[in-house]
Amino acid sequence: MSPLPATVPAIIRTRVRAAVRRRALPSPREAEHRALLLRLLSLLMQYPDAELTAERPRLASAVAGLPPSRAASELGAFMDWFTAQDSDAAARHYVETFDLRRRSSLYLTYYLHGDTRRRGMALLTLARRYRAAGWDADGAELPDHLPVVLEFAALAGPGTGEAPLRLHRRGLELIHHALAEARSPYRHVLSALLSLLPPASGADRAAVAKLVAEGPPGEEVGLDPYGEGGFAPPGTFAPPGAFVPPLPAPPTRVAPAADGPHQEGRR
């Protein structure tokens, strides 16, 4: 609902809203700080392979140098855990948390559309958004994988770049809920991300509660979401509960469980 009375002429309401939006635009320094936060979030939500774990001292230093904020505090709490973990233990925790549990999958369109045709179209729309902004993902992950979405947000800025995060706010809330329930340290990373987004509405909270109780929608058909020239291999979206063989994974990984959503191979 508009905060301006309906009796105010439409052209005035439009110009007032435009002025508010202009005032809300971040300064160059604020935009740089926000992009850094988003890039850190993207890195910390990736699988902790040897390359990422080797960079933990530099990541901890970058987080420690952030200006005071809720996001910085949450990331600091996560880094306390992450830097103290044995690399194999950190990798196992990541796999158990994100690859083996449907409720904390990092594929955002799953929460909005489940395994349905609509999810395939949402993936295609997201990939087209990236290309329209002049950004080509490397294709190692689906375009709705949270670290990919965060990287795009960091590169493209608060408007176009963060639109997918705002669209999938409810899915992010559900992931945070699952992580908090499991007492996973990754709950701090999701808390940091949510602190950057507009507050959840009552409708958002009700939708998340429904998702917690019922799960995403389902559709008992096999789906090839992208069609000709797409990103995902045939069979990516199988009937709910069907076994979909995962792509090959590094020897140190635990193979994804059959009941979770399809996972791309880590690199």
C-alpha positions as CSV (number, residue, x, y, z in Angstrom):
1,M,0.0,0.0,0.0
2,S,1.3,3.5,-0.9
3,P,2.1,5.7,2.1
4,L,0.7,8.7,0.2
5,P,-3.1,9.4,0.3
6,A,-5.0,8.4,-2.8
7,T,-6.3,11.9,-3.1
8,V,-2.8,13.1,-4.0
9,P,-2.5,13.4,-7.8
10,A,-0.8,10.4,-9.4
11,I,2.0,12.5,-10.9
12,I,3.0,13.9,-7.5
13,R,2.9,10.5,-5.9
14,T,5.2,9.2,-8.7
15,R,7.7,12.1,-8.3
16,V,7.8,11.8,-4.5
17,R,8.5,8.0,-4.8
18,A,11.3,8.8,-7.3
19,A,12.8,11.4,-5.0
20,V,12.7,8.9,-2.1
21,R,14.5,6.3,-4.3
22,R,17.1,8.8,-5.3
23,R,17.8,9.7,-1.6
24,A,18.0,6.0,-0.8
25,L,20.8,5.3,-3.3
26,P,24.1,4.4,-1.5
27,S,27.1,6.7,-1.8
28,P,30.1,5.3,-3.8
29,R,31.8,4.3,-0.5
30,E,28.6,2.6,0.8
31,A,28.2,0.8,-2.5
32,E,31.8,-0.4,-2.3
33,H,31.3,-1.6,1.3
34,R,28.1,-3.5,0.3
35,A,29.8,-5.1,-2.7
36,L,32.6,-6.3,-0.4
37,L,30.1,-7.8,2.0
38,L,28.2,-9.6,-0.8
39,R,31.5,-10.9,-2.2
40,L,32.5,-12.2,1.2
41,L,29.1,-13.9,1.6
42,S,29.5,-15.5,-1.8
43,L,32.9,-16.9,-0.9
44,L,31.9,-18.1,2.5
45,M,28.8,-20.0,1.1
46,Q,31.0,-22.0,-1.3
47,Y,32.2,-25.5,-0.7
48,P,35.4,-25.2,1.5
49,D,37.8,-26.9,-0.9
50,A,41.6,-26.6,-0.5
51,E,41.8,-23.3,-2.2
52,L,39.1,-21.7,0.0
53,T,40.4,-23.1,3.2
54,A,43.9,-21.8,2.4
55,E,42.5,-18.3,2.1
56,R,40.9,-18.4,5.6
57,P,43.5,-16.0,7.2
58,R,42.9,-13.4,4.4
59,L,39.1,-13.8,4.7
60,A,39.3,-13.4,8.5
61,S,41.3,-10.3,8.0
62,A,38.8,-8.9,5.5
63,V,35.9,-9.6,7.9
64,A,37.8,-8.1,10.9
65,G,38.3,-4.9,8.8
66,L,34.6,-4.4,8.1
67,P,32.9,-1.3,9.6
68,P,30.7,-2.2,12.6
69,S,27.3,-3.6,11.5
70,R,25.1,-6.6,12.2
71,A,26.4,-8.2,9.1
72,A,30.0,-7.7,10.2
73,S,29.3,-9.1,13.6
74,E,27.6,-12.2,12.2
75,L,30.4,-12.9,9.8
76,G,32.9,-12.5,12.6
77,A,31.1,-15.2,14.6
78,F,31.2,-17.5,11.6
79,M,34.9,-16.9,11.0
80,D,35.6,-17.8,14.6
81,W,34.3,-21.2,13.8
82,F,35.6,-21.5,10.2
83,T,39.2,-20.6,11.0
84,A,39.3,-23.1,13.9
85,Q,38.0,-26.1,11.9
86,D,40.1,-28.8,10.5
87,S,39.7,-28.6,6.7
88,D,38.2,-32.1,6.4
89,A,35.8,-31.4,9.2
90,A,34.7,-28.1,7.5
91,A,34.1,-29.9,4.2
92,R,32.1,-32.7,5.9
93,H,29.9,-30.1,7.7
94,Y,29.2,-28.3,4.4
95,V,28.2,-31.5,2.6
96,E,26.0,-32.7,5.5
97,T,24.4,-29.2,5.8
98,F,23.8,-28.2,2.2
99,D,24.0,-31.4,0.0
100,L,22.2,-33.9,2.2
101,R,19.4,-31.8,3.6
102,R,16.6,-30.7,1.3
103,R,15.5,-27.9,3.7
104,S,18.9,-26.2,3.5
105,S,19.7,-26.6,-0.2
106,L,21.4,-23.6,-1.7
107,Y,19.3,-23.7,-5.0
108,L,16.9,-20.8,-4.4
109,T,14.3,-21.5,-7.1
110,Y,13.6,-24.9,-5.4
111,Y,11.9,-23.1,-2.5
112,L,9.7,-21.0,-4.7
113,H,8.7,-23.5,-7.3
114,G,9.8,-27.0,-6.1
115,D,10.4,-29.5,-8.8
116,T,8.0,-28.1,-11.3
117,R,8.0,-26.6,-14.8
118,R,7.9,-23.2,-13.3
119,R,11.3,-23.8,-11.7
120,G,12.8,-24.5,-15.1
121,M,11.4,-21.3,-16.4
122,A,12.7,-19.4,-13.4
123,L,16.2,-20.8,-13.9
124,L,16.1,-19.8,-17.6
125,T,14.9,-16.3,-16.6
126,L,17.7,-15.9,-14.1
127,A,20.3,-17.0,-16.6
128,R,19.0,-14.5,-19.1
129,R,19.1,-11.7,-16.4
130,Y,22.8,-12.5,-16.0
131,R,23.5,-12.3,-19.7
132,A,21.5,-9.1,-20.1
133,A,23.6,-7.5,-17.4
134,G,26.8,-8.5,-19.4
135,W,27.8,-11.3,-16.9
136,D,28.6,-14.8,-17.9
137,A,28.7,-17.3,-15.1
138,D,31.2,-20.1,-15.6
139,G,28.4,-22.8,-15.8
140,A,29.9,-24.9,-12.9
141,E,26.6,-24.4,-11.0
142,L,23.0,-23.7,-11.8
143,P,22.2,-19.9,-11.9
144,D,20.1,-20.1,-8.7
145,H,22.9,-21.5,-6.6
146,L,23.2,-19.0,-3.7
147,P,27.0,-18.2,-4.1
148,V,26.4,-17.5,-7.8
149,V,23.4,-15.2,-7.0
150,L,25.5,-13.4,-4.4
151,E,28.4,-12.9,-6.8
152,F,26.0,-11.4,-9.3
153,A,24.6,-9.1,-6.7
154,A,28.2,-7.9,-5.8
155,L,29.0,-7.2,-9.4
156,A,25.8,-5.7,-10.7
157,G,24.8,-3.5,-7.7
158,P,21.8,-3.0,-5.4
159,G,19.2,-2.6,-8.1
160,T,19.6,-5.2,-10.8
161,G,22.1,-7.3,-8.9
162,E,20.2,-7.7,-5.7
163,A,16.8,-8.2,-7.3
164,P,17.1,-12.0,-7.3
165,L,17.9,-12.0,-3.6
166,R,14.8,-9.9,-2.9
167,L,12.7,-12.2,-5.1
168,H,13.9,-15.3,-3.1
169,R,13.7,-13.7,0.3
170,R,11.4,-16.4,1.5
171,G,13.7,-19.2,0.4
172,L,16.6,-17.4,2.2
173,E,14.5,-17.2,5.4
174,L,13.7,-20.9,5.2
175,I,17.4,-21.8,4.7
176,H,18.2,-19.6,7.8
177,H,15.5,-21.3,9.8
178,A,16.9,-24.8,8.9
179,L,20.4,-23.7,9.8
180,A,19.4,-22.1,13.1
181,E,17.4,-25.3,14.0
182,A,20.5,-27.4,13.2
183,R,22.7,-25.0,15.1
184,S,25.0,-24.8,12.1
185,P,27.6,-22.0,12.1
186,Y,26.4,-21.1,8.6
187,R,23.3,-19.6,10.2
188,H,25.5,-16.6,10.9
189,V,26.3,-16.1,7.2
190,L,22.5,-16.2,6.4
191,S,21.8,-13.8,9.2
192,A,24.4,-11.4,7.7
193,L,22.8,-11.7,4.3
194,L,19.2,-11.2,5.6
195,S,20.4,-8.0,7.4
196,L,21.2,-6.5,4.1
197,L,17.7,-7.1,2.6
198,P,14.4,-5.2,3.4
199,P,12.7,-6.5,6.5
200,A,10.4,-9.5,6.0
201,S,6.7,-8.7,5.7
202,G,3.9,-10.5,7.5
203,A,3.1,-12.3,4.2
204,D,6.8,-13.4,4.0
205,R,6.7,-14.8,7.5
206,A,3.4,-16.7,6.8
207,A,4.8,-18.1,3.6
208,V,8.0,-19.3,5.3
209,A,5.9,-21.0,8.0
210,K,3.9,-22.7,5.3
211,L,7.1,-23.9,3.6
212,V,8.4,-25.2,6.9
213,A,5.2,-27.2,7.4
214,E,4.5,-28.4,3.8
215,G,7.7,-27.9,1.7
216,P,7.9,-26.5,-1.8
217,P,5.3,-27.5,-4.5
218,G,5.8,-30.7,-6.4
219,E,4.9,-32.0,-9.9
220,E,5.1,-35.7,-10.8
221,V,6.7,-35.3,-14.2
222,G,10.2,-35.4,-15.5
223,L,11.4,-32.0,-16.6
224,D,14.1,-30.6,-18.9
225,P,13.9,-27.0,-17.6
226,Y,16.1,-25.2,-20.1
227,G,15.2,-26.9,-23.4
228,E,17.6,-26.5,-26.3
229,G,20.9,-24.7,-25.5
230,G,20.2,-24.7,-21.7
231,F,22.5,-25.2,-18.7
232,A,21.1,-28.2,-16.9
233,P,21.5,-31.8,-18.1
234,P,18.4,-33.9,-18.9
235,G,16.8,-35.4,-15.8
236,T,17.8,-32.6,-13.5
237,F,14.2,-32.3,-12.3
238,A,12.9,-35.8,-11.8
239,P,9.7,-36.8,-10.1
240,P,9.8,-36.1,-6.3
241,G,11.7,-38.8,-4.5
242,A,13.2,-40.3,-7.6
243,F,16.9,-41.1,-7.6
244,V,19.0,-38.8,-9.8
245,P,22.6,-39.8,-10.1
246,P,24.9,-37.0,-9.0
247,L,27.7,-35.7,-11.1
248,P,31.2,-37.0,-10.2
249,A,32.6,-35.4,-7.0
250,P,36.2,-35.1,-5.6
251,P,37.3,-38.2,-3.6
252,T,37.1,-36.3,-0.4
253,R,33.4,-35.6,-0.8
254,V,30.4,-37.6,0.5
255,A,28.0,-38.5,-2.3
256,P,24.7,-36.5,-2.1
257,A,21.8,-38.5,-0.7
258,A,19.0,-39.7,-3.1
259,D,16.2,-37.7,-1.4
260,G,17.8,-34.3,-1.7
261,P,17.5,-31.9,-4.6
262,H,20.0,-32.4,-7.4
263,Q,23.5,-31.1,-6.6
264,E,26.1,-30.0,-9.1
265,G,29.6,-31.5,-8.7
266,R,31.9,-29.3,-6.6
267,R,35.1,-28.1,-8.1
